[in-house]
Amino acid sequence: MAESPEEYLEQAPEAGRAWLEEFWAYVDQHAPRLEVTMFRGVPMYKFADSYLKGYVMFTAAKGHFSAHAIDFDLVAAAQSDIPGAFGGKGSVSVKYANEVAKPPLKQFVDAVLERHGFLA
């Protein structure tokens, strides 16, 4: 289990590392008040004292990248709006080859950040 974002990045599949770096940089730029915290070995941008009050988090699996949030309505909308997207109740996942998914995935992140008052 990773203890820092750097360790998580090092342990991530090579195909996912650039995605992680890009989306972490995106949140850092668009929500500069947020800080990364580790949650169960994964870097997370938590909006309050509990993740149950909102967060955005990114994971890199062997064959896909995922953006996670507790805003299930926004997750469901992104899954249906992004071609090729899939995932569970709290995640929007895309295969690494689906580069065209990046802009709408960032729009999903923006929607989550805006809902919680963190979009700069």
MOPAC internal coordinates of N, CA, C and O (Angstrom, degrees):
PM7 1SCF
backbone

  N    0.0000 0     0.00 0     0.00 0    0    0    0
  C    1.4498 1     0.00 0     0.00 0    1    0    0
  C    1.5285 1   108.73 1     0.00 0    2    1    0
  O    1.2310 1   121.09 1   -50.07 1    3    2    1
  N    1.3110 1   115.52 1   129.93 1    3    2    1
  C    1.4622 1   120.82 1  -178.22 1    5    3    2
  C    1.5262 1   110.72 1   -70.10 1    6    5    3
  O    1.2310 1   121.33 1   -34.68 1    7    6    5
  N    1.3152 1   115.05 1   145.32 1    7    6    5
  C    1.4588 1   120.64 1   178.76 1    9    7    6
  C    1.5215 1   112.36 1  -109.81 1   10    9    7
  O    1.2310 1   119.74 1   176.41 1   11   10    9
  N    1.3313 1   118.11 1    -3.59 1   11   10    9
  C    1.4605 1   121.72 1   179.71 1   13   11   10
  C    1.5317 1   108.49 1  -152.77 1   14   13   11
  O    1.2310 1   120.44 1   -19.25 1   15   14   13
  N    1.3355 1   116.77 1   160.75 1   15   14   13
  C    1.4662 1   118.76 1   175.97 1   17   15   14
  C    1.5273 1   112.15 1   -57.96 1   18   17   15
  O    1.2310 1   120.46 1   141.81 1   19   18   17
  N    1.3189 1   116.73 1   -38.19 1   19   18   17
  C    1.4592 1   120.67 1   179.35 1   21   19   18
  C    1.5283 1   111.34 1   -62.33 1   22   21   19
  O    1.2310 1   120.97 1   138.20 1   23   22   21
  N    1.3094 1   115.74 1   -41.80 1   23   22   21
  C    1.4641 1   119.96 1   178.58 1   25   23   22
  C    1.5310 1   110.69 1   -67.99 1   26   25   23
  O    1.2310 1   120.32 1   140.42 1   27   26   25
  N    1.3353 1   117.00 1   -39.58 1   27   26   25
  C    1.4740 1   120.09 1   177.29 1   29   27   26
  C    1.5251 1   109.44 1   -61.07 1   30   29   27
  O    1.2310 1   120.65 1   135.21 1   31   30   29
  N    1.3283 1   116.37 1   -44.79 1   31   30   29
  C    1.4626 1   120.93 1  -179.97 1   33   31   30
  C    1.5207 1   111.01 1   -61.46 1   34   33   31
  O    1.2310 1   120.59 1   137.96 1   35   34   33
  N    1.3112 1   116.47 1   -42.04 1   35   34   33
  C    1.4691 1   121.54 1   179.68 1   37   35   34
  C    1.5255 1   111.39 1   -63.31 1   38   37   35
  O    1.2310 1   120.28 1   143.93 1   39   38   37
  N    1.3258 1   117.08 1   -36.07 1   39   38   37
  C    1.4561 1   121.97 1  -178.17 1   41   39   38
  C    1.5309 1   113.15 1   -83.97 1   42   41   39
  O    1.2310 1   120.37 1   165.52 1   43   42   41
  N    1.3306 1   116.91 1   -14.48 1   43   42   41
  C    1.4688 1   121.29 1  -177.40 1   45   43   42
  C    1.5259 1   110.40 1   -69.99 1   46   45   43
  O    1.2310 1   120.54 1   -26.81 1   47   46   45
  N    1.3236 1   116.58 1   153.19 1   47   46   45
  C    1.4654 1   119.24 1   174.39 1   49   47   46
  C    1.5292 1   109.43 1   -59.74 1   50   49   47
  O    1.2310 1   121.16 1   -35.66 1   51   50   49
  N    1.3073 1   115.38 1   144.34 1   51   50   49
  C    1.4661 1   119.45 1  -176.60 1   53   51   50
  C    1.5242 1   111.88 1   -54.26 1   54   53   51
  O    1.2310 1   119.85 1   140.39 1   55   54   53
  N    1.3177 1   117.88 1   -39.61 1   55   54   53
  C    1.4658 1   121.33 1  -178.89 1   57   55   54
  C    1.5258 1   112.13 1   -62.17 1   58   57   55
  O    1.2310 1   119.96 1   154.61 1   59   58   57
  N    1.3206 1   117.67 1   -25.39 1   59   58   57
  C    1.4613 1   120.65 1  -177.10 1   61   59   58
  C    1.5104 1   115.34 1   -92.97 1   62   61   59
  O    1.2310 1   119.91 1   166.56 1   63   62   61
  N    1.3158 1   117.77 1   -13.44 1   63   62   61
  C    1.4659 1   120.23 1  -174.30 1   65   63   62
  C    1.5225 1   112.93 1   -61.93 1   66   65   63
  O    1.2310 1   120.06 1   134.92 1   67   66   65
  N    1.3206 1   117.49 1   -45.08 1   67   66   65
  C    1.4665 1   119.90 1  -179.93 1   69   67   66
  C    1.5306 1   110.64 1   -65.09 1   70   69   67
  O    1.2310 1   120.36 1   142.86 1   71   70   69
  N    1.3200 1   116.93 1   -37.14 1   71   70   69
  C    1.4705 1   120.54 1   177.46 1   73   71   70
  C    1.5317 1   109.84 1   -62.56 1   74   73   71
  O    1.2310 1   120.47 1   132.37 1   75   74   73
  N    1.3237 1   116.71 1   -47.63 1   75   74   73
  C    1.4631 1   120.07 1   179.06 1   77   75   74
  C    1.5248 1   110.88 1   -57.97 1   78   77   75
  O    1.2310 1   120.72 1   130.95 1   79   78   77
  N    1.3229 1   116.22 1   -49.05 1   79   78   77
  C    1.4605 1   119.80 1  -178.58 1   81   79   78
  C    1.5222 1   111.20 1   -60.95 1   82   81   79
  O    1.2310 1   120.32 1   138.41 1   83   82   81
  N    1.3215 1   117.00 1   -41.59 1   83   82   81
  C    1.4588 1   121.06 1  -179.70 1   85   83   82
  C    1.5255 1   111.45 1   -63.77 1   86   85   83
  O    1.2310 1   120.03 1   135.12 1   87   86   85
  N    1.3198 1   117.54 1   -44.88 1   87   86   85
  C    1.4549 1   119.95 1  -176.79 1   89   87   86
  C    1.5270 1   112.04 1   -76.50 1   90   89   87
  O    1.2310 1   119.62 1   146.54 1   91   90   89
  N    1.3096 1   118.33 1   -33.46 1   91   90   89
  C    1.4712 1   119.85 1   172.93 1   93   91   90
  C    1.5250 1   109.77 1   -62.62 1   94   93   91
  O    1.2310 1   120.34 1   135.12 1   95   94   93
  N    1.3305 1   116.96 1   -44.88 1   95   94   93
  C    1.4676 1   121.07 1   178.98 1   97   95   94
  C    1.5335 1   110.18 1   -63.04 1   98   97   95
  O    1.2310 1   120.45 1   142.82 1   99   98   97
  N    1.3158 1   116.74 1   -37.18 1   99   98   97
  C    1.4593 1   121.17 1   179.13 1  101   99   98
  C    1.5284 1   110.43 1   -61.62 1  102  101   99
  O    1.2310 1   120.17 1   132.23 1  103  102  101
  N    1.3268 1   117.28 1   -47.77 1  103  102  101
  C    1.4643 1   120.53 1   179.39 1  105  103  102
  C    1.5311 1   109.57 1   -65.99 1  106  105  103
  O    1.2310 1   120.07 1   137.46 1  107  106  105
  N    1.3133 1   117.48 1   -42.54 1  107  106  105
  C    1.4660 1   120.36 1   179.37 1  109  107  106
  C    1.5295 1   111.00 1   -57.91 1  110  109  107
  O    1.2310 1   120.49 1   141.33 1  111  110  109
  N    1.3286 1   116.66 1   -38.67 1  111  110  109
  C    1.4629 1   121.21 1  -178.98 1  113  111  110
  C    1.5300 1   111.88 1   -75.72 1  114  113  111
  O    1.2310 1   120.22 1   138.88 1  115  114  113
  N    1.3220 1   117.18 1   -41.12 1  115  114  113
  C    1.4620 1   120.72 1  -173.37 1  117  115  114
  C    1.5261 1   114.46 1   -92.75 1  118  117  115
  O    1.2310 1   120.10 1   168.08 1  119  118  117
  N    1.3021 1   117.42 1   -11.92 1  119  118  117
  C    1.4698 1   121.84 1   178.06 1  121  119  118
  C    1.5294 1   108.54 1  -142.02 1  122  121  119
  O    1.2310 1   120.46 1  -115.36 1  123  122  121
  N    1.3392 1   116.72 1    64.64 1  123  122  121
  C    1.4682 1   119.78 1  -172.66 1  125  123  122
  C    1.5328 1   114.92 1   -63.49 1  126  125  123
  O    1.2310 1   119.79 1   164.00 1  127  126  125
  N    1.3197 1   118.00 1   -16.00 1  127  126  125
  C    1.4732 1   120.06 1   178.02 1  129  127  126
  C    1.5238 1   112.58 1   -75.88 1  130  129  127
  O    1.2310 1   120.33 1   162.08 1  131  130  129
  N    1.3138 1   116.98 1   -17.92 1  131  130  129
  C    1.4685 1   120.44 1  -178.47 1  133  131  130
  C    1.5234 1   111.21 1   -81.95 1  134  133  131
  O    1.2310 1   121.39 1   -35.59 1  135  134  133
  N    1.3010 1   114.95 1   144.41 1  135  134  133
  C    1.4593 1   121.17 1   175.17 1  137  135  134
  C    1.5220 1   108.75 1  -119.94 1  138  137  135
  O    1.2310 1   121.17 1   -30.16 1  139  138  137
  N    1.2971 1   115.37 1   149.84 1  139  138  137
  C    1.4583 1   121.04 1   177.73 1  141  139  138
  C    1.5255 1   109.39 1   -77.73 1  142  141  139
  O    1.2310 1   121.18 1   -42.74 1  143  142  141
  N    1.3134 1   115.34 1   137.26 1  143  142  141
  C    1.4540 1   122.06 1   171.94 1  145  143  142
  C    1.5227 1   106.98 1  -130.00 1  146  145  143
  O    1.2310 1   120.23 1   -25.75 1  147  146  145
  N    1.2988 1   117.16 1   154.25 1  147  146  145
  C    1.4603 1   119.78 1   179.18 1  149  147  146
  C    1.5290 1   109.24 1   -89.96 1  150  149  147
  O    1.2310 1   120.97 1   -45.36 1  151  150  149
  N    1.3217 1   115.75 1   134.64 1  151  150  149
  C    1.4559 1   122.59 1   179.22 1  153  151  150
  C    1.5207 1   107.97 1  -132.61 1  154  153  151
  O    1.2310 1   120.79 1   -70.21 1  155  154  153
  N    1.3156 1   116.10 1   109.79 1  155  154  153
  C    1.4691 1   121.30 1  -179.78 1  157  155  154
  C    1.5303 1   111.68 1    51.94 1  158  157  155
  O    1.2310 1   121.05 1  -138.62 1  159  158  157
  N    1.3350 1   115.59 1    41.38 1  159  158  157
  C    1.4500 1   121.36 1   175.90 1  161  159  158
  C    1.5080 1   115.71 1    82.97 1  162  161  159
  O    1.2310 1   120.32 1  -172.16 1  163  162  161
  N    1.3518 1   116.99 1     7.84 1  163  162  161
  C    1.4624 1   121.74 1  -178.14 1  165  163  162
  C    1.5272 1   109.26 1  -125.49 1  166  165  163
  O    1.2310 1   119.72 1   -45.58 1  167  166  165
  N    1.3298 1   118.15 1   134.42 1  167  166  165
  C    1.4676 1   120.11 1   175.35 1  169  167  166
  C    1.5236 1   110.71 1   -64.08 1  170  169  167
  O    1.2310 1   120.96 1   -44.48 1  171  170  169
  N    1.3318 1   115.76 1   135.52 1  171  170  169
  C    1.4568 1   121.99 1  -176.69 1  173  171  170
  C    1.5226 1   109.71 1  -139.09 1  174  173  171
  O    1.2310 1   121.13 1   -37.01 1  175  174  173
  N    1.3377 1   115.44 1   142.99 1  175  174  173
  C    1.4583 1   121.58 1   170.56 1  177  175  174
  C    1.5264 1   105.95 1  -100.82 1  178  177  175
  O    1.2310 1   120.95 1   -77.26 1  179  178  177
  N    1.3254 1   115.79 1   102.74 1  179  178  177
  C    1.4607 1   121.91 1  -176.33 1  181  179  178
  C    1.5283 1   108.46 1   -96.53 1  182  181  179
  O    1.2310 1   120.08 1   -44.06 1  183  182  181
  N    1.3367 1   117.44 1   135.94 1  183  182  181
  C    1.4473 1   122.10 1  -173.74 1  185  183  182
  C    1.5214 1   114.57 1   -88.52 1  186  185  183
  O    1.2310 1   120.09 1   165.10 1  187  186  185
  N    1.3148 1   117.43 1   -14.90 1  187  186  185
  C    1.4695 1   121.26 1  -177.70 1  189  187  186
  C    1.5233 1   108.03 1  -151.72 1  190  189  187
  O    1.2310 1   120.66 1    14.25 1  191  190  189
  N    1.3225 1   116.34 1  -165.75 1  191  190  189
  C    1.4597 1   120.61 1  -177.44 1  193  191  190
  C    1.5201 1   113.36 1   -69.84 1  194  193  191
  O    1.2310 1   120.08 1   163.06 1  195  194  193
  N    1.3263 1   117.45 1   -16.94 1  195  194  193
  C    1.4604 1   121.65 1   179.50 1  197  195  194
  C    1.5198 1   109.65 1  -131.59 1  198  197  195
  O    1.2310 1   120.60 1   -39.01 1  199  198  197
  N    1.3209 1   116.47 1   140.99 1  199  198  197
  C    1.4638 1   119.79 1   177.56 1  201  199  198
  C    1.5266 1   111.39 1   -62.38 1  202  201  199
  O    1.2310 1   120.33 1   157.86 1  203  202  201
  N    1.3264 1   116.98 1   -22.14 1  203  202  201
  C    1.4552 1   121.07 1   179.24 1  205  203  202
  C    1.5302 1   112.11 1   -66.67 1  206  205  203
  O    1.2310 1   120.77 1   165.23 1  207  206  205
  N    1.3343 1   116.13 1   -14.77 1  207  206  205
  C    1.4651 1   120.87 1   178.38 1  209  207  206
  C    1.5281 1   111.59 1   -94.56 1  210  209  207
  O    1.2310 1   120.34 1  -176.55 1  211  210  209
  N    1.3168 1   116.96 1     3.45 1  211  210  209
  C    1.4536 1   120.98 1   175.22 1  213  211  210
  C    1.5136 1   114.17 1   125.50 1  214  213  211
  O    1.2310 1   121.75 1   -35.36 1  215  214  213
  N    1.3195 1   114.25 1   144.64 1  215  214  213
  C    1.4561 1   121.71 1   179.43 1  217  215  214
  C    1.5165 1   109.52 1  -167.42 1  218  217  215
  O    1.2310 1   121.63 1   -13.53 1  219  218  217
  N    1.3167 1   114.49 1   166.47 1  219  218  217
  C    1.4513 1   121.69 1   165.59 1  221  219  218
  C    1.5204 1   106.06 1  -136.08 1  222  221  219
  O    1.2310 1   121.22 1   -40.84 1  223  222  221
  N    1.3252 1   115.26 1   139.16 1  223  222  221
  C    1.4618 1   120.99 1  -174.30 1  225  223  222
  C    1.5243 1   107.63 1  -149.45 1  226  225  223
  O    1.2310 1   121.31 1   -29.44 1  227  226  225
  N    1.3193 1   115.10 1   150.56 1  227  226  225
  C    1.4629 1   120.58 1  -178.87 1  229  227  226
  C    1.5135 1   109.98 1  -127.33 1  230  229  227
  O    1.2310 1   121.16 1   -41.32 1  231  230  229
  N    1.3375 1   115.39 1   138.68 1  231  230  229
  C    1.4568 1   120.25 1   177.73 1  233  231  230
  C    1.5214 1   109.85 1  -130.60 1  234  233  231
  O    1.2310 1   121.95 1   -28.14 1  235  234  233
  N    1.3156 1   113.87 1   151.86 1  235  234  233
  C    1.4658 1   121.01 1   178.81 1  237  235  234
  C    1.5181 1   108.21 1  -121.77 1  238  237  235
  O    1.2310 1   120.94 1   -65.37 1  239  238  237
  N    1.3121 1   115.81 1   114.63 1  239  238  237
  C    1.4626 1   121.98 1   176.45 1  241  239  238
  C    1.5253 1   108.24 1  -100.91 1  242  241  239
  O    1.2310 1   120.77 1    -0.49 1  243  242  241
  N    1.3028 1   116.13 1   179.51 1  243  242  241
  C    1.4647 1   120.56 1  -176.57 1  245  243  242
  C    1.5277 1   112.28 1   -55.97 1  246  245  243
  O    1.2310 1   120.12 1   135.44 1  247  246  245
  N    1.3289 1   117.38 1   -44.56 1  247  246  245
  C    1.4547 1   119.61 1  -174.21 1  249  247  246
  C    1.5180 1   115.84 1  -117.26 1  250  249  247
  O    1.2310 1   120.25 1  -179.96 1  251  250  249
  N    1.3442 1   117.12 1     0.04 1  251  250  249
  C    1.4641 1   118.45 1  -177.40 1  253  251  250
  C    1.5221 1   112.93 1  -153.70 1  254  253  251
  O    1.2310 1   122.01 1   -18.11 1  255  254  253
  N    1.3293 1   113.76 1   161.89 1  255  254  253
  C    1.4651 1   123.76 1   177.56 1  257  255  254
  C    1.5219 1   107.64 1  -110.82 1  258  257  255
  O    1.2310 1   120.42 1   -36.65 1  259  258  257
  N    1.3242 1   116.80 1   143.35 1  259  258  257
  C    1.4659 1   120.25 1   179.28 1  261  259  258
  C    1.5148 1   111.35 1  -132.13 1  262  261  259
  O    1.2310 1   121.39 1   -37.83 1  263  262  261
  N    1.3209 1   114.94 1   142.17 1  263  262  261
  C    1.4629 1   123.31 1   169.87 1  265  263  262
  C    1.5267 1   106.09 1  -109.86 1  266  265  263
  O    1.2310 1   120.69 1   -48.72 1  267  266  265
  N    1.3126 1   116.28 1   131.28 1  267  266  265
  C    1.4608 1   121.65 1  -174.75 1  269  267  266
  C    1.5254 1   110.56 1  -117.53 1  270  269  267
  O    1.2310 1   120.84 1   -35.50 1  271  270  269
  N    1.3302 1   115.99 1   144.50 1  271  270  269
  C    1.4564 1   122.58 1   174.34 1  273  271  270
  C    1.5229 1   108.29 1  -157.87 1  274  273  271
  O    1.2310 1   121.21 1   -20.87 1  275  274  273
  N    1.3172 1   115.30 1   159.13 1  275  274  273
  C    1.4601 1   119.86 1   178.55 1  277  275  274
  C    1.5314 1   110.92 1   -90.26 1  278  277  275
  O    1.2310 1   120.63 1   177.71 1  279  278  277
  N    1.3160 1   116.39 1    -2.29 1  279  278  277
  C    1.4603 1   122.16 1   179.24 1  281  279  278
  C    1.5330 1   108.48 1   -82.93 1  282  281  279
  O    1.2310 1   121.23 1   -98.39 1  283  282  281
  N    1.3146 1   115.25 1    81.61 1  283  282  281
  C    1.4570 1   121.24 1  -169.70 1  285  283  282
  C    1.5263 1   113.47 1   -61.82 1  286  285  283
  O    1.2310 1   119.93 1   149.26 1  287  286  285
  N    1.3269 1   117.74 1   -30.74 1  287  286  285
  C    1.4640 1   119.54 1   177.91 1  289  287  286
  C    1.5278 1   110.70 1   -67.83 1  290  289  287
  O    1.2310 1   120.29 1   140.26 1  291  290  289
  N    1.3331 1   117.06 1   -39.74 1  291  290  289
  C    1.4669 1   120.46 1   177.77 1  293  291  290
  C    1.5270 1   110.58 1   -69.05 1  294  293  291
  O    1.2310 1   120.44 1   142.86 1  295  294  293
  N    1.3235 1   116.77 1   -37.14 1  295  294  293
  C    1.4661 1   121.38 1   176.84 1  297  295  294
  C    1.5258 1   109.65 1   -61.28 1  298  297  295
  O    1.2310 1   120.42 1   130.45 1  299  298  297
  N    1.3211 1   116.81 1   -49.55 1  299  298  297
  C    1.4681 1   120.65 1  -178.21 1  301  299  298
  C    1.5268 1   110.86 1   -62.04 1  302  301  299
  O    1.2310 1   120.48 1   138.98 1  303  302  301
  N    1.3276 1   116.69 1   -41.02 1  303  302  301
  C    1.4660 1   119.85 1   178.98 1  305  303  302
  C    1.5237 1   110.79 1   -63.64 1  306  305  303
  O    1.2310 1   120.20 1   136.45 1  307  306  305
  N    1.3331 1   117.23 1   -43.55 1  307  306  305
  C    1.4685 1   120.54 1   179.72 1  309  307  306
  C    1.5198 1   110.98 1   -64.93 1  310  309  307
  O    1.2310 1   120.32 1   139.40 1  311  310  309
  N    1.3242 1   116.99 1   -40.60 1  311  310  309
  C    1.4689 1   119.67 1   178.68 1  313  311  310
  C    1.5230 1   111.15 1   -59.67 1  314  313  311
  O    1.2310 1   120.38 1   141.62 1  315  314  313
  N    1.3231 1   116.87 1   -38.38 1  315  314  313
  C    1.4607 1   118.97 1  -178.43 1  317  315  314
  C    1.5279 1   112.23 1   -82.33 1  318  317  315
  O    1.2310 1   120.04 1   153.94 1  319  318  317
  N    1.3252 1   117.53 1   -26.06 1  319  318  317
  C    1.4691 1   121.17 1  -177.37 1  321  319  318
  C    1.5297 1   113.90 1   -85.52 1  322  321  319
  O    1.2310 1   119.92 1   153.24 1  323  322  321
  N    1.3167 1   117.75 1   -26.76 1  323  322  321
  C    1.4661 1   121.46 1  -176.03 1  325  323  322
  C    1.5262 1   109.37 1   -94.30 1  326  325  323
  O    1.2310 1   120.00 1   -64.42 1  327  326  325
  N    1.3287 1   117.60 1   115.58 1  327  326  325
  C    1.4695 1   120.01 1   179.55 1  329  327  326
  C    1.5317 1   111.52 1   -57.23 1  330  329  327
  O    1.2310 1   121.28 1   -50.51 1  331  330  329
  N    1.3119 1   115.16 1   129.49 1  331  330  329
  C    1.4564 1   120.74 1   178.37 1  333  331  330
  C    1.5118 1   114.93 1    83.39 1  334  333  331
  O    1.2310 1   119.77 1   178.60 1  335  334  333
  N    1.3280 1   118.04 1    -1.40 1  335  334  333
  C    1.4674 1   120.76 1  -179.17 1  337  335  334
  C    1.5261 1   110.46 1   -75.14 1  338  337  335
  O    1.2310 1   121.58 1   -27.54 1  339  338  337
  N    1.3137 1   114.58 1   152.46 1  339  338  337
  C    1.4624 1   121.79 1   177.30 1  341  339  338
  C    1.5218 1   106.90 1  -151.94 1  342  341  339
  O    1.2310 1   120.39 1     2.00 1  343  342  341
  N    1.3039 1   116.86 1  -178.00 1  343  342  341
  C    1.4603 1   119.50 1   176.43 1  345  343  342
  C    1.5030 1   111.88 1   144.54 1  346  345  343
  O    1.2310 1   121.72 1    -1.55 1  347  346  345
  N    1.3160 1   114.31 1   178.45 1  347  346  345
  C    1.4483 1   121.67 1   179.35 1  349  347  346
  C    1.5139 1   111.12 1   -91.28 1  350  349  347
  O    1.2310 1   120.65 1    16.05 1  351  350  349
  N    1.3089 1   116.37 1  -163.95 1  351  350  349
  C    1.4561 1   122.21 1  -175.90 1  353  351  350
  C    1.5322 1   112.14 1   -60.65 1  354  353  351
  O    1.2310 1   119.75 1   146.59 1  355  354  353
  N    1.3241 1   118.09 1   -33.41 1  355  354  353
  C    1.4599 1   120.86 1  -174.97 1  357  355  354
  C    1.5112 1   115.03 1  -116.11 1  358  357  355
  O    1.2310 1   119.81 1  -161.44 1  359  358  357
  N    1.3375 1   117.96 1    18.56 1  359  358  357
  C    1.4691 1   118.30 1  -178.54 1  361  359  358
  C    1.5193 1   112.51 1  -144.56 1  362  361  359
  O    1.2310 1   122.34 1   -33.71 1  363  362  361
  N    1.3274 1   113.12 1   146.29 1  363  362  361
  C    1.4561 1   121.32 1   173.62 1  365  363  362
  C    1.5192 1   105.40 1  -113.79 1  366  365  363
  O    1.2310 1   120.43 1   -63.03 1  367  366  365
  N    1.3124 1   116.79 1   116.97 1  367  366  365
  C    1.4577 1   122.00 1  -175.67 1  369  367  366
  C    1.5178 1   110.99 1  -116.58 1  370  369  367
  O    1.2310 1   121.28 1   -34.64 1  371  370  369
  N    1.3402 1   115.15 1   145.36 1  371  370  369
  C    1.4614 1   121.48 1   175.96 1  373  371  370
  C    1.5241 1   108.79 1  -140.74 1  374  373  371
  O    1.2310 1   120.87 1   -31.72 1  375  374  373
  N    1.3074 1   115.94 1   148.28 1  375  374  373
  C    1.4658 1   120.84 1   175.25 1  377  375  374
  C    1.5252 1   108.60 1   -69.60 1  378  377  375
  O    1.2310 1   120.35 1   -29.87 1  379  378  377
  N    1.3199 1   116.94 1   150.13 1  379  378  377
  C    1.4675 1   121.20 1  -177.38 1  381  379  378
  C    1.5205 1   112.69 1   -59.99 1  382  381  379
  O    1.2310 1   119.80 1   148.59 1  383  382  381
  N    1.3039 1   117.99 1   -31.41 1  383  382  381
  C    1.4651 1   121.01 1  -179.77 1  385  383  382
  C    1.5328 1   112.22 1   -69.68 1  386  385  383
  O    1.2310 1   120.01 1   165.22 1  387  386  385
  N    1.3078 1   117.58 1   -14.78 1  387  386  385
  C    1.4617 1   122.85 1  -177.00 1  389  387  386
  C    1.5357 1   110.61 1   -85.27 1  390  389  387
  O    1.2310 1   120.68 1  -115.77 1  391  390  389
  N    1.3149 1   116.30 1    64.23 1  391  390  389
  C    1.4661 1   122.21 1  -178.52 1  393  391  390
  C    1.5276 1   112.34 1   -62.06 1  394  393  391
  O    1.2310 1   119.87 1   149.57 1  395  394  393
  N    1.3283 1   117.85 1   -30.43 1  395  394  393
  C    1.4707 1   120.35 1  -179.60 1  397  395  394
  C    1.5307 1   111.98 1   -67.92 1  398  397  395
  O    1.2310 1   120.27 1   168.79 1  399  398  397
  N    1.3244 1   117.10 1   -11.21 1  399  398  397
  C    1.4600 1   121.01 1   178.16 1  401  399  398
  C    1.5294 1   112.14 1   -78.87 1  402  401  399
  O    1.2310 1   119.97 1   164.98 1  403  402  401
  N    1.3216 1   117.66 1   -15.02 1  403  402  401
  C    1.4669 1   119.52 1  -175.85 1  405  403  402
  C    1.5306 1   113.54 1   -60.17 1  406  405  403
  O    1.2310 1   118.61 1   129.32 1  407  406  405
  N    1.3426 1   120.25 1   -50.68 1  407  406  405
  C    1.4689 1   118.44 1   180.00 1  409  407  406
  C    1.5351 1   113.96 1   -58.96 1  410  409  407
  O    1.2310 1   118.92 1   132.33 1  411  410  409
  N    1.3463 1   119.66 1   -47.67 1  411  410  409
  C    1.4676 1   117.03 1   178.24 1  413  411  410
  C    1.5309 1   112.98 1   -68.59 1  414  413  411
  O    1.2310 1   119.92 1   153.04 1  415  414  413
  N    1.3156 1   117.75 1   -26.96 1  415  414  413
  C    1.4649 1   120.03 1   175.17 1  417  415  414
  C    1.5291 1   109.88 1   -67.45 1  418  417  415
  O    1.2310 1   120.48 1   143.03 1  419  418  417
  N    1.3241 1   116.68 1   -36.97 1  419  418  417
  C    1.4698 1   120.38 1   175.46 1  421  419  418
  C    1.5266 1   110.57 1   -68.18 1  422  421  419
  O    1.2310 1   119.89 1   146.40 1  423  422  421
  N    1.3275 1   117.81 1   -33.60 1  423  422  421
  C    1.4642 1   120.37 1   174.81 1  425  423  422
  C    1.5256 1   110.68 1   -63.94 1  426  425  423
  O    1.2310 1   120.64 1   142.71 1  427  426  425
  N    1.3143 1   116.39 1   -37.29 1  427  426  425
  C    1.4664 1   120.86 1   174.83 1  429  427  426
  C    1.5293 1   109.86 1   -61.24 1  430  429  427
  O    1.2310 1   120.51 1   133.04 1  431  430  429
  N    1.3199 1   116.62 1   -46.96 1  431  430  429
  C    1.4741 1   121.01 1   178.55 1  433  431  430
  C    1.5296 1   109.46 1   -59.41 1  434  433  431
  O    1.2310 1   120.43 1   135.40 1  435  434  433
  N    1.3258 1   116.78 1   -44.60 1  435  434  433
  C    1.4676 1   120.59 1   177.99 1  437  435  434
  C    1.5249 1   111.42 1   -57.78 1  438  437  435
  O    1.2310 1   120.31 1   136.16 1  439  438  437
  N    1.3206 1   117.00 1   -43.84 1  439  438  437
  C    1.4687 1   121.16 1  -179.21 1  441  439  438
  C    1.5291 1   110.88 1   -61.62 1  442  441  439
  O    1.2310 1   120.66 1   138.84 1  443  442  441
  N    1.3223 1   116.35 1   -41.16 1  443  442  441
  C    1.4710 1   120.13 1   178.48 1  445  443  442
  C    1.5224 1   109.82 1   -66.74 1  446  445  443
  O    1.2310 1   120.20 1   133.00 1  447  446  445
  N    1.3229 1   117.22 1   -47.00 1  447  446  445
  C    1.4589 1   120.84 1  -179.88 1  449  447  446
  C    1.5243 1   111.27 1   -61.38 1  450  449  447
  O    1.2310 1   120.72 1   137.28 1  451  450  449
  N    1.3296 1   116.22 1   -42.72 1  451  450  449
  C    1.4654 1   120.39 1  -179.80 1  453  451  450
  C    1.5258 1   111.43 1   -64.15 1  454  453  451
  O    1.2310 1   120.74 1   136.31 1  455  454  453
  N    1.3069 1   116.19 1   -43.69 1  455  454  453
  C    1.4753 1   119.73 1   179.85 1  457  455  454
  C    1.5262 1   111.57 1   -56.47 1  458  457  455
  O    1.2310 1   120.63 1   145.48 1  459  458  457
  N    1.3161 1   116.39 1   -34.52 1  459  458  457
  C    1.4645 1   120.97 1  -176.11 1  461  459  458
  C    1.5252 1   112.97 1   -98.44 1  462  461  459
  O    1.2310 1   120.33 1  -172.56 1  463  462  461
  N    1.3264 1   116.98 1     7.44 1  463  462  461
  C    1.4588 1   120.42 1   174.57 1  465  463  462
  C    1.5144 1   114.98 1    78.41 1  466  465  463
  O    1.2310 1   119.80 1  -154.71 1  467  466  465
  N    1.3165 1   117.99 1    25.29 1  467  466  465
  C    1.4662 1   120.38 1  -177.31 1  469  467  466
  C    1.5226 1   114.82 1  -114.93 1  470  469  467
  O    1.2310 1   119.33 1   178.82 1  471  470  469
  N    1.3072 1   118.88 1    -1.18 1  471  470  469
  C    1.4608 1   120.16 1  -179.91 1  473  471  470
  C    1.5257 1   108.47 1   -75.21 1  474  473  471
  O    1.2310 1   120.85 1   -57.81 1  475  474  473
  N    1.3277 1   115.98 1   122.19 1  475  474  473
  C    1.4833 1   120.56 1  -177.03 1  477  475  474
  C    1.5049 1   111.38 1   -72.69 1  478  477  475
  O    1.2310 1   120.10 1   180.00 1  479  478  477

